[in-house]
Amino acid sequence: MKKDIHPDYNTVVFYDTSSEHKFLTKSTMTSSETIEWEDGNSYPVIKVEVSSASHPFYTGKKLFVDTAGRVEKFNRRYKK
């Protein structure tokens, strides 16, 4: 591989805001926010709205999540 053309691959924590589920993995994403993990180390935290812990396909629950007011934003944009 060529040097200095690939992004850094670091350990991060993904945090599902709808189910409050956290998991530690590796990613090229970064964040200025950090969280202390169970092993005592601090890792960057990436907040996501949907993961396998909250997605209806994986949980079997029918759940409507209106995050960030998408319906209201649509109604304001196309209101006549």
Biopython code that builds the backbone (N, CA, C, O; Angstrom):
import numpy as np
from Bio.PDB.StructureBuilder import StructureBuilder

atoms = [
    (1, "MET", "N", (0.834, -1.184, 0.000)),
    (1, "MET", "CA", (0.000, 0.000, 0.000)),
    (1, "MET", "C", (0.878, 1.246, 0.000)),
    (1, "MET", "O", (1.988, 1.250, 0.533)),
    (2, "LYS", "N", (0.360, 2.284, -0.602)),
    (2, "LYS", "CA", (1.076, 3.550, -0.595)),
    (2, "LYS", "C", (0.971, 4.179, 0.780)),
    (2, "LYS", "O", (-0.042, 4.020, 1.461)),
    (3, "LYS", "N", (1.984, 4.877, 1.185)),
    (3, "LYS", "CA", (1.990, 5.533, 2.486)),
    (3, "LYS", "C", (1.284, 6.881, 2.406)),
    (3, "LYS", "O", (1.302, 7.546, 1.371)),
    (4, "ASP", "N", (0.661, 7.272, 3.517)),
    (4, "ASP", "CA", (0.043, 8.592, 3.712)),
    (4, "ASP", "C", (-1.152, 8.878, 2.803)),
    (4, "ASP", "O", (-1.490, 10.045, 2.606)),
    (5, "ILE", "N", (-1.800, 7.862, 2.246)),
    (5, "ILE", "CA", (-3.013, 8.127, 1.467)),
    (5, "ILE", "C", (-4.244, 7.512, 2.122)),
    (5, "ILE", "O", (-5.370, 7.815, 1.726)),
    (6, "HIS", "N", (-4.047, 6.654, 3.115)),
    (6, "HIS", "CA", (-5.158, 5.982, 3.768)),
    (6, "HIS", "C", (-5.487, 6.660, 5.097)),
    (6, "HIS", "O", (-4.579, 7.107, 5.796)),
    (7, "PRO", "N", (-6.768, 6.744, 5.457)),
    (7, "PRO", "CA", (-7.127, 7.352, 6.746)),
    (7, "PRO", "C", (-6.688, 6.468, 7.914)),
    (7, "PRO", "O", (-6.480, 5.265, 7.761)),
    (8, "ASP", "N", (-6.554, 7.092, 9.078)),
    (8, "ASP", "CA", (-6.189, 6.346, 10.279)),
    (8, "ASP", "C", (-7.327, 5.418, 10.676)),
    (8, "ASP", "O", (-8.502, 5.770, 10.567)),
    (9, "TYR", "N", (-6.966, 4.248, 11.130)),
    (9, "TYR", "CA", (-7.912, 3.214, 11.532)),
    (9, "TYR", "C", (-7.760, 3.032, 13.036)),
    (9, "TYR", "O", (-6.811, 2.400, 13.500)),
    (10, "ASN", "N", (-8.712, 3.597, 13.804)),
    (10, "ASN", "CA", (-8.594, 3.630, 15.255)),
    (10, "ASN", "C", (-9.750, 2.910, 15.931)),
    (10, "ASN", "O", (-10.774, 2.628, 15.308)),
    (11, "THR", "N", (-9.575, 2.621, 17.199)),
    (11, "THR", "CA", (-10.636, 2.034, 18.006)),
    (11, "THR", "C", (-11.585, 3.149, 18.453)),
    (11, "THR", "O", (-11.144, 4.166, 18.989)),
    (12, "VAL", "N", (-12.882, 2.956, 18.230)),
    (12, "VAL", "CA", (-13.902, 3.941, 18.608)),
    (12, "VAL", "C", (-15.080, 3.229, 19.251)),
    (12, "VAL", "O", (-15.219, 2.010, 19.147)),
    (13, "VAL", "N", (-15.925, 4.004, 19.916)),
    (13, "VAL", "CA", (-17.162, 3.489, 20.503)),
    (13, "VAL", "C", (-18.319, 4.069, 19.707)),
    (13, "VAL", "O", (-18.417, 5.285, 19.549)),
    (14, "PHE", "N", (-19.193, 3.209, 19.207)),
    (14, "PHE", "CA", (-20.423, 3.652, 18.569)),
    (14, "PHE", "C", (-21.524, 3.620, 19.613)),
    (14, "PHE", "O", (-21.695, 2.622, 20.314)),
    (15, "TYR", "N", (-22.279, 4.722, 19.718)),
    (15, "TYR", "CA", (-23.319, 4.878, 20.728)),
    (15, "TYR", "C", (-24.658, 5.090, 20.031)),
    (15, "TYR", "O", (-24.866, 6.110, 19.373)),
    (16, "ASP", "N", (-25.562, 4.129, 20.176)),
    (16, "ASP", "CA", (-26.904, 4.218, 19.598)),
    (16, "ASP", "C", (-27.754, 5.068, 20.538)),
    (16, "ASP", "O", (-28.071, 4.640, 21.648)),
    (17, "THR", "N", (-28.121, 6.262, 20.099)),
    (17, "THR", "CA", (-28.840, 7.196, 20.966)),
    (17, "THR", "C", (-30.276, 6.771, 21.238)),
    (17, "THR", "O", (-30.846, 7.169, 22.254)),
    (18, "SER", "N", (-30.876, 5.975, 20.360)),
    (18, "SER", "CA", (-32.270, 5.582, 20.586)),
    (18, "SER", "C", (-32.404, 4.417, 21.556)),
    (18, "SER", "O", (-33.411, 4.316, 22.256)),
    (19, "SER", "N", (-31.408, 3.535, 21.611)),
    (19, "SER", "CA", (-31.495, 2.394, 22.530)),
    (19, "SER", "C", (-30.422, 2.437, 23.625)),
    (19, "SER", "O", (-30.384, 1.569, 24.498)),
    (20, "GLU", "N", (-29.566, 3.438, 23.572)),
    (20, "GLU", "CA", (-28.477, 3.617, 24.532)),
    (20, "GLU", "C", (-27.536, 2.408, 24.565)),
    (20, "GLU", "O", (-26.958, 2.095, 25.606)),
    (21, "HIS", "N", (-27.387, 1.742, 23.439)),
    (21, "HIS", "CA", (-26.481, 0.603, 23.309)),
    (21, "HIS", "C", (-25.131, 1.115, 22.813)),
    (21, "HIS", "O", (-25.082, 1.946, 21.907)),
    (22, "LYS", "N", (-24.047, 0.633, 23.392)),
    (22, "LYS", "CA", (-22.700, 1.040, 22.996)),
    (22, "LYS", "C", (-21.899, -0.192, 22.601)),
    (22, "LYS", "O", (-22.033, -1.251, 23.213)),
    (23, "PHE", "N", (-21.068, -0.047, 21.577)),
    (23, "PHE", "CA", (-20.171, -1.137, 21.221)),
    (23, "PHE", "C", (-18.841, -0.580, 20.729)),
    (23, "PHE", "O", (-18.777, 0.465, 20.081)),
    (24, "LEU", "N", (-17.787, -1.312, 21.056)),
    (24, "LEU", "CA", (-16.422, -0.930, 20.738)),
    (24, "LEU", "C", (-16.003, -1.639, 19.460)),
    (24, "LEU", "O", (-16.160, -2.853, 19.331)),
    (25, "THR", "N", (-15.469, -0.872, 18.518)),
    (25, "THR", "CA", (-15.029, -1.443, 17.249)),
    (25, "THR", "C", (-13.939, -0.560, 16.660)),
    (25, "THR", "O", (-13.519, 0.413, 17.285)),
    (26, "LYS", "N", (-13.491, -0.889, 15.485)),
    (26, "LYS", "CA", (-12.494, -0.081, 14.791)),
    (26, "LYS", "C", (-13.162, 0.626, 13.623)),
    (26, "LYS", "O", (-14.055, 0.079, 12.977)),
    (27, "SER", "N", (-12.713, 1.861, 13.359)),
    (27, "SER", "CA", (-13.303, 2.654, 12.297)),
    (27, "SER", "C", (-12.340, 3.746, 11.870)),
    (27, "SER", "O", (-11.388, 4.067, 12.582)),
    (28, "THR", "N", (-12.598, 4.312, 10.704)),
    (28, "THR", "CA", (-11.830, 5.468, 10.256)),
    (28, "THR", "C", (-12.483, 6.762, 10.706)),
    (28, "THR", "O", (-11.907, 7.835, 10.532)),
    (29, "MET", "N", (-13.676, 6.681, 11.283)),
    (29, "MET", "CA", (-14.365, 7.873, 11.781)),
    (29, "MET", "C", (-13.687, 8.360, 13.056)),
    (29, "MET", "O", (-13.114, 7.573, 13.809)),
    (30, "THR", "N", (-13.763, 9.673, 13.286)),
    (30, "THR", "CA", (-13.206, 10.249, 14.501)),
    (30, "THR", "C", (-14.212, 11.201, 15.116)),
    (30, "THR", "O", (-15.193, 11.581, 14.477)),
    (31, "SER", "N", (-13.969, 11.579, 16.346)),
    (31, "SER", "CA", (-14.856, 12.494, 17.051)),
    (31, "SER", "C", (-14.053, 13.215, 18.117)),
    (31, "SER", "O", (-13.060, 12.692, 18.623)),
    (32, "SER", "N", (-14.489, 14.420, 18.454)),
    (32, "SER", "CA", (-13.826, 15.158, 19.530)),
    (32, "SER", "C", (-14.354, 14.717, 20.894)),
    (32, "SER", "O", (-13.696, 14.925, 21.914)),
    (33, "GLU", "N", (-15.544, 14.106, 20.911)),
    (33, "GLU", "CA", (-16.102, 13.588, 22.161)),
    (33, "GLU", "C", (-15.454, 12.257, 22.499)),
    (33, "GLU", "O", (-15.183, 11.448, 21.612)),
    (34, "THR", "N", (-15.204, 12.031, 23.787)),
    (34, "THR", "CA", (-14.643, 10.759, 24.214)),
    (34, "THR", "C", (-15.509, 10.163, 25.318)),
    (34, "THR", "O", (-16.295, 10.859, 25.960)),
    (35, "ILE", "N", (-15.347, 8.871, 25.520)),
    (35, "ILE", "CA", (-16.077, 8.152, 26.552)),
    (35, "ILE", "C", (-15.121, 7.145, 27.178)),
    (35, "ILE", "O", (-14.266, 6.570, 26.504)),
    (36, "GLU", "N", (-15.285, 6.946, 28.476)),
    (36, "GLU", "CA", (-14.458, 5.950, 29.147)),
    (36, "GLU", "C", (-15.139, 4.598, 29.019)),
    (36, "GLU", "O", (-16.295, 4.435, 29.408)),
    (37, "TRP", "N", (-14.415, 3.631, 28.471)),
    (37, "TRP", "CA", (-14.950, 2.293, 28.225)),
    (37, "TRP", "C", (-14.720, 1.410, 29.440)),
    (37, "TRP", "O", (-14.047, 1.817, 30.386)),
    (38, "GLU", "N", (-15.269, 0.217, 29.421)),
    (38, "GLU", "CA", (-15.200, -0.724, 30.540)),
    (38, "GLU", "C", (-13.772, -1.118, 30.902)),
    (38, "GLU", "O", (-13.508, -1.510, 32.039)),
    (39, "ASP", "N", (-12.850, -1.019, 29.949)),
    (39, "ASP", "CA", (-11.462, -1.383, 30.224)),
    (39, "ASP", "C", (-10.660, -0.247, 30.857)),
    (39, "ASP", "O", (-9.476, -0.410, 31.148)),
    (40, "GLY", "N", (-11.307, 0.913, 31.072)),
    (40, "GLY", "CA", (-10.655, 2.043, 31.709)),
    (40, "GLY", "C", (-10.017, 3.024, 30.741)),
    (40, "GLY", "O", (-9.545, 4.076, 31.169)),
    (41, "ASN", "N", (-9.986, 2.717, 29.459)),
    (41, "ASN", "CA", (-9.410, 3.611, 28.453)),
    (41, "ASN", "C", (-10.476, 4.538, 27.892)),
    (41, "ASN", "O", (-11.663, 4.211, 27.897)),
    (42, "SER", "N", (-10.040, 5.708, 27.403)),
    (42, "SER", "CA", (-10.938, 6.657, 26.750)),
    (42, "SER", "C", (-10.855, 6.471, 25.243)),
    (42, "SER", "O", (-9.770, 6.355, 24.674)),
    (43, "TYR", "N", (-12.020, 6.446, 24.611)),
    (43, "TYR", "CA", (-12.096, 6.284, 23.166)),
    (43, "TYR", "C", (-13.024, 7.352, 22.596)),
    (43, "TYR", "O", (-13.928, 7.818, 23.289)),
    (44, "PRO", "N", (-12.809, 7.748, 21.333)),
    (44, "PRO", "CA", (-13.753, 8.658, 20.686)),
    (44, "PRO", "C", (-15.115, 7.979, 20.572)),
    (44, "PRO", "O", (-15.195, 6.775, 20.330)),
    (45, "VAL", "N", (-16.181, 8.752, 20.747)),
    (45, "VAL", "CA", (-17.529, 8.195, 20.659)),
    (45, "VAL", "C", (-18.231, 8.768, 19.430)),
    (45, "VAL", "O", (-18.228, 9.979, 19.206)),
    (46, "ILE", "N", (-18.831, 7.882, 18.639)),
    (46, "ILE", "CA", (-19.587, 8.250, 17.447)),
    (46, "ILE", "C", (-21.049, 7.968, 17.753)),
    (46, "ILE", "O", (-21.418, 6.824, 18.020)),
    (47, "LYS", "N", (-21.889, 9.006, 17.716)),
    (47, "LYS", "CA", (-23.315, 8.836, 18.003)),
    (47, "LYS", "C", (-24.061, 8.501, 16.724)),
    (47, "LYS", "O", (-23.920, 9.186, 15.711)),
    (48, "VAL", "N", (-24.857, 7.437, 16.782)),
    (48, "VAL", "CA", (-25.685, 7.016, 15.653)),
    (48, "VAL", "C", (-27.136, 6.933, 16.114)),
    (48, "VAL", "O", (-27.405, 6.696, 17.291)),
    (49, "GLU", "N", (-28.063, 7.127, 15.192)),
    (49, "GLU", "CA", (-29.482, 7.084, 15.540)),
    (49, "GLU", "C", (-30.050, 5.679, 15.485)),
    (49, "GLU", "O", (-30.969, 5.350, 16.236)),
    (50, "VAL", "N", (-29.509, 4.844, 14.599)),
    (50, "VAL", "CA", (-30.025, 3.494, 14.424)),
    (50, "VAL", "C", (-28.849, 2.520, 14.320)),
    (50, "VAL", "O", (-27.895, 2.758, 13.581)),
    (51, "SER", "N", (-28.934, 1.436, 15.063)),
    (51, "SER", "CA", (-27.959, 0.352, 14.949)),
    (51, "SER", "C", (-28.744, -0.958, 14.994)),
    (51, "SER", "O", (-29.975, -0.947, 14.997)),
    (52, "SER", "N", (-28.049, -2.061, 15.028)),
    (52, "SER", "CA", (-28.736, -3.353, 15.086)),
    (52, "SER", "C", (-29.509, -3.510, 16.394)),
    (52, "SER", "O", (-30.434, -4.319, 16.468)),
    (53, "ALA", "N", (-29.145, -2.753, 17.419)),
    (53, "ALA", "CA", (-29.841, -2.834, 18.702)),
    (53, "ALA", "C", (-31.192, -2.116, 18.685)),
    (53, "ALA", "O", (-32.038, -2.369, 19.543)),
    (54, "SER", "N", (-31.401, -1.217, 17.706)),
    (54, "SER", "CA", (-32.666, -0.480, 17.673)),
    (54, "SER", "C", (-33.410, -0.587, 16.344)),
    (54, "SER", "O", (-34.542, -0.113, 16.246)),
    (55, "HIS", "N", (-32.819, -1.187, 15.332)),
    (55, "HIS", "CA", (-33.473, -1.289, 14.023)),
    (55, "HIS", "C", (-34.603, -2.321, 14.084)),
    (55, "HIS", "O", (-34.407, -3.422, 14.598)),
    (56, "PRO", "N", (-35.780, -1.974, 13.564)),
    (56, "PRO", "CA", (-36.920, -2.893, 13.624)),
    (56, "PRO", "C", (-36.673, -4.247, 12.976)),
    (56, "PRO", "O", (-37.235, -5.246, 13.424)),
    (57, "PHE", "N", (-35.858, -4.309, 11.946)),
    (57, "PHE", "CA", (-35.587, -5.583, 11.292)),
    (57, "PHE", "C", (-34.907, -6.553, 12.252)),
    (57, "PHE", "O", (-35.220, -7.744, 12.257)),
    (58, "TYR", "N", (-33.987, -6.056, 13.057)),
    (58, "TYR", "CA", (-33.228, -6.910, 13.970)),
    (58, "TYR", "C", (-33.940, -7.131, 15.298)),
    (58, "TYR", "O", (-33.773, -8.181, 15.918)),
    (59, "THR", "N", (-34.735, -6.154, 15.746)),
    (59, "THR", "CA", (-35.399, -6.275, 17.043)),
    (59, "THR", "C", (-36.764, -6.931, 16.948)),
    (59, "THR", "O", (-37.257, -7.475, 17.936)),
    (60, "GLY", "N", (-37.386, -6.888, 15.767)),
    (60, "GLY", "CA", (-38.715, -7.456, 15.603)),
    (60, "GLY", "C", (-39.821, -6.532, 16.079)),
    (60, "GLY", "O", (-40.993, -6.907, 16.060)),
    (61, "LYS", "N", (-39.465, -5.341, 16.502)),
    (61, "LYS", "CA", (-40.453, -4.368, 16.979)),
    (61, "LYS", "C", (-40.734, -3.362, 15.884)),
    (61, "LYS", "O", (-39.839, -2.956, 15.143)),
    (62, "LYS", "N", (-41.993, -2.967, 15.793)),
    (62, "LYS", "CA", (-42.336, -1.893, 14.876)),
    (62, "LYS", "C", (-42.263, -0.605, 15.672)),
    (62, "LYS", "O", (-43.095, -0.345, 16.541)),
    (63, "LEU", "N", (-41.261, 0.192, 15.365)),
    (63, "LEU", "CA", (-41.005, 1.404, 16.119)),
    (63, "LEU", "C", (-40.814, 2.539, 15.138)),
    (63, "LEU", "O", (-39.980, 2.457, 14.237)),
    (64, "PHE", "N", (-41.587, 3.600, 15.311)),
    (64, "PHE", "CA", (-41.428, 4.783, 14.482)),
    (64, "PHE", "C", (-40.613, 5.787, 15.268)),
    (64, "PHE", "O", (-41.030, 6.253, 16.328)),
    (65, "VAL", "N", (-39.455, 6.113, 14.741)),
    (65, "VAL", "CA", (-38.584, 7.073, 15.399)),
    (65, "VAL", "C", (-38.507, 8.309, 14.523)),
    (65, "VAL", "O", (-37.971, 8.260, 13.416)),
    (66, "ASP", "N", (-39.042, 9.417, 15.017)),
    (66, "ASP", "CA", (-38.965, 10.676, 14.294)),
    (66, "ASP", "C", (-37.800, 11.462, 14.878)),
    (66, "ASP", "O", (-37.980, 12.284, 15.776)),
    (67, "THR", "N", (-36.630, 11.207, 14.369)),
    (67, "THR", "CA", (-35.455, 11.876, 14.894)),
    (67, "THR", "C", (-35.242, 13.189, 14.168)),
    (67, "THR", "O", (-35.404, 13.281, 12.951)),
    (68, "ALA", "N", (-34.883, 14.185, 14.925)),
    (68, "ALA", "CA", (-34.560, 15.515, 14.414)),
    (68, "ALA", "C", (-35.742, 16.168, 13.707)),
    (68, "ALA", "O", (-35.539, 17.050, 12.872)),
    (69, "GLY", "N", (-36.975, 15.760, 14.020)),
    (69, "GLY", "CA", (-38.161, 16.417, 13.493)),
    (69, "GLY", "C", (-38.272, 16.365, 11.989)),
    (69, "GLY", "O", (-38.584, 17.378, 11.363)),
    (70, "ARG", "N", (-38.027, 15.224, 11.395)),
    (70, "ARG", "CA", (-38.054, 15.113, 9.934)),
    (70, "ARG", "C", (-39.423, 15.442, 9.359)),
    (70, "ARG", "O", (-39.527, 16.093, 8.320)),
    (71, "VAL", "N", (-40.471, 14.989, 10.039)),
    (71, "VAL", "CA", (-41.825, 15.252, 9.540)),
    (71, "VAL", "C", (-42.121, 16.744, 9.589)),
    (71, "VAL", "O", (-42.659, 17.309, 8.637)),
    (72, "GLU", "N", (-41.768, 17.379, 10.703)),
    (72, "GLU", "CA", (-42.002, 18.820, 10.818)),
    (72, "GLU", "C", (-41.194, 19.599, 9.789)),
    (72, "GLU", "O", (-41.679, 20.579, 9.224)),
    (73, "LYS", "N", (-39.969, 19.165, 9.548)),
    (73, "LYS", "CA", (-39.134, 19.834, 8.563)),
    (73, "LYS", "C", (-39.744, 19.700, 7.167)),
    (73, "LYS", "O", (-39.756, 20.658, 6.394)),
    (74, "PHE", "N", (-40.248, 18.510, 6.851)),
    (74, "PHE", "CA", (-40.900, 18.291, 5.568)),
    (74, "PHE", "C", (-42.134, 19.178, 5.438)),
    (74, "PHE", "O", (-42.334, 19.821, 4.407)),
    (75, "ASN", "N", (-42.967, 19.213, 6.489)),
    (75, "ASN", "CA", (-44.180, 20.020, 6.441)),
    (75, "ASN", "C", (-43.869, 21.507, 6.298)),
    (75, "ASN", "O", (-44.573, 22.210, 5.572)),
    (76, "ARG", "N", (-42.838, 21.998, 6.971)),
    (76, "ARG", "CA", (-42.470, 23.410, 6.837)),
    (76, "ARG", "C", (-41.964, 23.712, 5.435)),
    (76, "ARG", "O", (-42.255, 24.772, 4.881)),
    (77, "ARG", "N", (-41.211, 22.785, 4.863)),
    (77, "ARG", "CA", (-40.624, 23.018, 3.548)),
    (77, "ARG", "C", (-41.682, 23.042, 2.454)),
    (77, "ARG", "O", (-41.624, 23.877, 1.551)),
    (78, "TYR", "N", (-42.652, 22.127, 2.529)),
    (78, "TYR", "CA", (-43.630, 21.985, 1.450)),
    (78, "TYR", "C", (-45.020, 22.482, 1.834)),
    (78, "TYR", "O", (-46.011, 22.110, 1.206)),
    (79, "LYS", "N", (-45.092, 23.319, 2.858)),
    (79, "LYS", "CA", (-46.370, 23.866, 3.313)),
    (79, "LYS", "C", (-46.898, 24.849, 2.272)),
    (79, "LYS", "O", (-46.154, 25.681, 1.752)),
    (80, "LYS", "N", (-48.186, 24.741, 1.979)),
    (80, "LYS", "CA", (-48.789, 25.654, 0.987)),
    (80, "LYS", "C", (-49.933, 26.400, 1.581)),
    (80, "LYS", "O", (-50.561, 27.211, 0.901)),
]
sb = StructureBuilder()
sb.init_structure("model")
sb.init_model(0)
sb.init_chain("A")
sb.init_seg("    ")
for serial, (resi, resn, name, xyz) in enumerate(atoms, 1):
    if name == "N":
        sb.init_residue(resn, " ", resi, " ")
    sb.init_atom(name, np.array(xyz, "f"), 0.0, 1.0, " ", f" {name:<3s}", serial, name[0])
structure = sb.get_structure()
